[in-house]
Amino acid sequence: MPSSPTRSAVTPSAPPLDLLGPPLDPVGSLRRTDVVVLGGGIIGLAAAWSLAEQDHQVVLVDPAPLSGASWVAAGMLAPVSELHAAEAPLVGLGLAALEHWPAFAQALTEASGLDLGLRTEGTVLVAATPDDHRALLELLDLHRRLGLASQPLTRREARQLEPGLAPGLAGALLIPGDHHVDPRLVARALALAARRAGVRWVAAAGSALRCRRGAVEGLVLDSGVHLDAPAVVLAAGWRSAAVDGLPPTLRLPLRPVKGQILRLATRTGTVEGPRHCIRALVEGAPVYLVPRRSGEVVLGATSEEQGADPTPTAGALYELLRDAVAVVPGVRELELTEVGVGHRPATPDHGPLVGPLPAGSGADGLVLAVGHHRNGVLLCPITAEAVRAAVEGDPLPDALGPFGPTRFSPDLGGATLEAWTPLPEGPAPR
Ligand SMILES: Cc1cc2nc3c(=O)[nH]c(=O)nc-3n(C[C@H](O)[C@H](O)[C@H](O)COP(=O)(O)OP(=O)(O)OC[C@H]3O[C@@H](n4cnc5c(N)ncnc54)[C@H](O)[C@@H]3O)c2cc1C
């Protein structure tokens, strides 16, 4: 009997490595370049593309580009709805990062010919219970004190914007300036644009930075091959600190924060997906739904201090689905297409470490682009611009001033780690 057609659900889709072109064999074909970018997530790819656009010869080193957090991310560009009090210093960076997005999206769309799934309808924040509503009103108050655009909605207004919302919700806000993109489309576009701009890809891990007389000389690959370059950009996500040969005075307190996330799809003839990005608090627990034009709906995400554990767990997925159904009952009818797990590269203050190491650090020519935690997609264009500026000796965007690469390194002018009280995972993980 012929078997009926089946579709493999819940298996993560593979990143589009073909767009980067065939990987190079560094032995013989390539030993010297202007810049090596170590790590091909969304941050490394964007940095590599922006450098190659300025005519630098760039080699991207990664055994499995896009195999990290970038491939599972939801894609919210949401500095306002993401804000919570303990992270107030990040909002300035987030807003500045958002301002970089329109020009970045236009340039990337032109360079790749691909759509990025950028949607600008705004974000609806929803409270399920009276206690959640109180938390939402506190957030509204914080928005007002910081002068951020945020608008309370009556239940009727909320349901006019989002007919799929459950009738009994306690309250809602509209954040008109918080947008979203499809990070997988952005990744595809970056891979293609990087290749077209001349970025060459080596499918190997970087094992050690090579420095001589206080300056970067290049990188040793795990195969033992040496790549010579006067500039190295470290962009290997939460694994960045594992690279050997970094200056001993440089402290990189990076840790993986596990996120479990689901991909769902609308089905013809059943319920519609949401029209906006919906972020909700359900008895204090955050959950979000991010719709794509394709009919995909991303439902996320947990935020767990479990080290590098890659396992999806039934309990976490049950809770995400339960809370999403409480806010948008039609989620029950969507098709489950994928379960993903990623690891956000987190720092003690939840801010990134971006910029060149200062002269005298022992690694002149090393540029950091790490620690983007929950906001790597939002921060991708401003980080790429900062990396280009760092390599060319230009000033970095002002908003990155408080997020310098040595701020956790007392011997390089930063504060001691004890001075940083690690922030708890706030009420808005993603
Ligand atoms: C569930 C979830 C949802 C998220 N949602 C959002 C969101 O809505 N909005 C937002 O802005 N951000 C979001 N984020 C955060 C965002 O995904 C990350 O901040 C971002 O992807 C970090 O990008 P990256 O390039 O630094 O790291 P990664 O994407 O993790 O890439 C690191 C790369 O480095 C490579 N690598 C590691 N070690 C080496 C080595 N030794 N040599 C060579 N290569 C190496 C890996 O193979 C990998 O390809 C989310 C994250 C998660 C987990």
The ligand as an SDF file (V2000), in Angstrom:
LIG
                    3D

 53 58  0  0  0  0  0  0  0  0999 V2000
   14.6240   32.2830   20.9390 C   0  0  0  0  0  0  0  0  0  0  0  0
   15.3180   33.5530   20.5540 C   0  0  0  0  0  0  0  0  0  0  0  0
   14.5790   34.6200   20.0660 C   0  0  0  0  0  0  0  0  0  0  0  0
   15.2110   35.8120   19.7220 C   0  0  0  0  0  0  0  0  0  0  0  0
   14.4560   36.8660   19.2300 N   0  0  0  0  0  0  0  0  0  0  0  0
   15.0450   38.0420   18.9350 C   0  0  0  0  0  0  0  0  0  0  0  0
   14.2800   39.1230   18.4530 C   0  0  0  0  0  0  0  0  0  0  0  0
   13.0680   39.0240   18.2970 O   0  0  0  0  0  0  0  0  0  0  0  0
   14.9310   40.2960   18.1710 N   0  0  0  0  0  0  0  0  0  0  0  0
   16.2740   40.4410   18.3440 C   0  0  0  0  0  0  0  0  0  0  0  0
   16.8040   41.5250   18.0680 O   0  0  0  0  0  0  0  0  0  0  0  0
   17.0360   39.4110   18.7940 N   0  0  0  0  0  0  0  0  0  0  0  0
   16.4510   38.2310   19.1020 C   0  0  0  0  0  0  0  0  0  0  0  0
   17.1950   37.1910   19.5950 N   0  0  0  0  0  0  0  0  0  0  0  0
   18.6270   37.4050   19.8500 C   0  0  0  0  0  0  0  0  0  0  0  0
   19.4520   37.2040   18.5960 C   0  0  0  0  0  0  0  0  0  0  0  0
   19.0920   35.9900   17.9960 O   0  0  0  0  0  0  0  0  0  0  0  0
   20.9360   37.1870   18.9560 C   0  0  0  0  0  0  0  0  0  0  0  0
   21.2970   38.3030   19.7160 O   0  0  0  0  0  0  0  0  0  0  0  0
   21.7720   37.1810   17.6750 C   0  0  0  0  0  0  0  0  0  0  0  0
   21.3270   36.1720   16.8030 O   0  0  0  0  0  0  0  0  0  0  0  0
   23.2470   37.0010   17.9830 C   0  0  0  0  0  0  0  0  0  0  0  0
   23.8880   36.8860   16.7380 O   0  0  0  0  0  0  0  0  0  0  0  0
   25.4040   36.4410   16.6430 P   0  0  0  0  0  0  0  0  0  0  0  0
   25.7580   36.5000   15.2000 O   0  0  0  0  0  0  0  0  0  0  0  0
   26.2090   37.2180   17.6150 O   0  0  0  0  0  0  0  0  0  0  0  0
   25.4310   34.9450   17.2050 O   0  0  0  0  0  0  0  0  0  0  0  0
   24.9450   33.5780   16.5730 P   0  0  0  0  0  0  0  0  0  0  0  0
   23.7740   33.7170   15.6970 O   0  0  0  0  0  0  0  0  0  0  0  0
   24.8100   32.6270   17.7300 O   0  0  0  0  0  0  0  0  0  0  0  0
   26.1380   33.1310   15.6220 O   0  0  0  0  0  0  0  0  0  0  0  0
   27.3990   32.7770   16.1160 C   0  0  0  0  0  0  0  0  0  0  0  0
   28.1530   32.0520   14.9970 C   0  0  0  0  0  0  0  0  0  0  0  0
   29.5050   31.8680   15.4340 O   0  0  0  0  0  0  0  0  0  0  0  0
   29.9410   30.6130   14.9920 C   0  0  0  0  0  0  0  0  0  0  0  0
   31.0720   30.1970   15.8210 N   0  0  0  0  0  0  0  0  0  0  0  0
   31.1000   29.8630   17.1310 C   0  0  0  0  0  0  0  0  0  0  0  0
   32.3610   29.5610   17.5060 N   0  0  0  0  0  0  0  0  0  0  0  0
   33.1410   29.7090   16.4110 C   0  0  0  0  0  0  0  0  0  0  0  0
   34.5450   29.5550   16.1550 C   0  0  0  0  0  0  0  0  0  0  0  0
   35.4060   29.1850   17.1250 N   0  0  0  0  0  0  0  0  0  0  0  0
   35.0130   29.7650   14.9140 N   0  0  0  0  0  0  0  0  0  0  0  0
   34.1790   30.1700   13.9080 C   0  0  0  0  0  0  0  0  0  0  0  0
   32.8330   30.3510   14.1110 N   0  0  0  0  0  0  0  0  0  0  0  0
   32.3390   30.1120   15.3360 C   0  0  0  0  0  0  0  0  0  0  0  0
   28.7120   29.7070   15.0990 C   0  0  0  0  0  0  0  0  0  0  0  0
   28.8230   28.5830   14.2340 O   0  0  0  0  0  0  0  0  0  0  0  0
   27.6070   30.6700   14.6750 C   0  0  0  0  0  0  0  0  0  0  0  0
   27.3400   30.5620   13.2780 O   0  0  0  0  0  0  0  0  0  0  0  0
   16.6090   35.9570   19.8950 C   0  0  0  0  0  0  0  0  0  0  0  0
   17.3620   34.8680   20.3520 C   0  0  0  0  0  0  0  0  0  0  0  0
   16.7270   33.6780   20.6690 C   0  0  0  0  0  0  0  0  0  0  0  0
   17.5500   32.5100   21.1520 C   0  0  0  0  0  0  0  0  0  0  0  0
  1  2  1  0
  2  3  1  0
  2 52  2  0
  3  4  2  0
  4  5  1  0
  4 50  1  0
  5  6  2  0
  6  7  1  0
  6 13  1  0
  7  8  2  0
  7  9  1  0
  9 10  1  0
 10 11  2  0
 10 12  1  0
 12 13  2  0
 13 14  1  0
 14 15  1  0
 14 50  1  0
 15 16  1  0
 16 17  1  0
 16 18  1  0
 18 19  1  0
 18 20  1  0
 20 21  1  0
 20 22  1  0
 22 23  1  0
 23 24  1  0
 24 25  2  0
 24 26  1  0
 24 27  1  0
 27 28  1  0
 28 29  2  0
 28 30  1  0
 28 31  1  0
 31 32  1  0
 32 33  1  0
 33 34  1  0
 33 48  1  0
 34 35  1  0
 35 36  1  0
 35 46  1  0
 36 37  1  0
 36 45  1  0
 37 38  2  0
 38 39  1  0
 39 40  1  0
 39 45  2  0
 40 41  1  0
 40 42  2  0
 42 43  1  0
 43 44  2  0
 44 45  1  0
 46 47  1  0
 46 48  1  0
 48 49  1  0
 50 51  2  0
 51 52  1  0
 52 53  1  0
M  END
$$$$
